[in-house]
Amino acid sequence: MYDTVNFWINCAMIGVDPLIIVQYLTEIEEHKSDGRGYRVTGRANDYYVSLLEGGISLKGSLPKFLLPTNIHTLTRAGTKQAIEKLSDTLHLKILDAKVTRIDVSTVLATKRNPSDYYPYLGNKPHFQRLQATKDALYYNTNKKQLVFYDKILEAKAKNIIIPEKFCDSNLLRFESRWKQRLPTQFQIPEITGATLINENFYTSMVQRWGDEYFSINKLKSNLIMDTNNIRTPKDGVNAIFSLLLQEKGQEYINNILADLKARNTFTDPKYYSRLKDELKKRTTVSTNAEQCELIRELDQAVREVILNCR
């Protein structure tokens, strides 16, 4: 389930000059600047390696380092193999390296094109929802990021060979990215290469991945107005308004809120949050529709990944 995993190795930890690693790299370049000082960069297969005075930075994808592509999901056993291979390649003990970023992800085989599912994935508390393109949906904070995208389209755009068994499939990639201050986010003193292959930690990260998905507000489809609670004309207006908002979708609502902010409509900044909360309530009530079939499909796929993680 791991994808991008970045490491930092302190010079004091390895007890040698970082430049000794140069002999194991390809595409070597030297850099000199007043701000960052002298450094050497290169590649170890998929990993981008920076050799600095203070230590060694490794940035890359563990599945791409071990497997043909990251279309394949990296298991815990595969993670161990990838770390061993990276250690052998660089002649460093990656098990002791500090982890500075972790992405947890997999592909979900879907019945329809991935972009068909995005309109039913609503806002997520404390995240900014952004559909950058038709094929990619983001949820952003400073420390974390969630991404949904079409893995087949991405592979074709990068000229990646798609495994034969996936050629006629719809593959929705869902990634949870923890980008900084990992010990604080996970409430543990330190995360190292050895932590990644610990069974309890690995299982907890897959569960976190699922929790991030399930905390996204889901919208409904095939809406039918719920008339059970309509007693007054105001109730009727509220029900109709709710129905129309849900049909328009989350992106429409977000665009309206962004436009209001751009125009400085409210003198009190708190009013934007209050309006957002009120609209959120309207998009989740006043209909008799069952949960969207597409969302039920995604829910089940995510539950199966959590249940079968290994």
VENLINQUI-V834028 format. One line per field, one symbol per residue. psi: psi as a letter, one per 20 degrees, with the letter a starting at -180 (. if undefined). A space follows every 50 residues. Layout:
psi = ???
This chain:
psi = iqdpoqqpoqhhghjrphiiihijrrlpqqppqhgibpqpqaqndipppp orhibppppapghhhhrgrjhqporgghgggghgghghgilqnhhiqppi qppprrqopqhrqhhihhhiobrppjqpponhrhjppqpqrhhqpqppro hggggghjkpppqhiihkqpoopoppooirlghghilqhqprhhhhjpgg gghhhhgggghggiippprrrlpppoihjohrhgggggggggghghhhrh hgghhgghggghjlgqhohhhghggggghghhjjrjqjqrpphhhhgggg gghhgghjq.
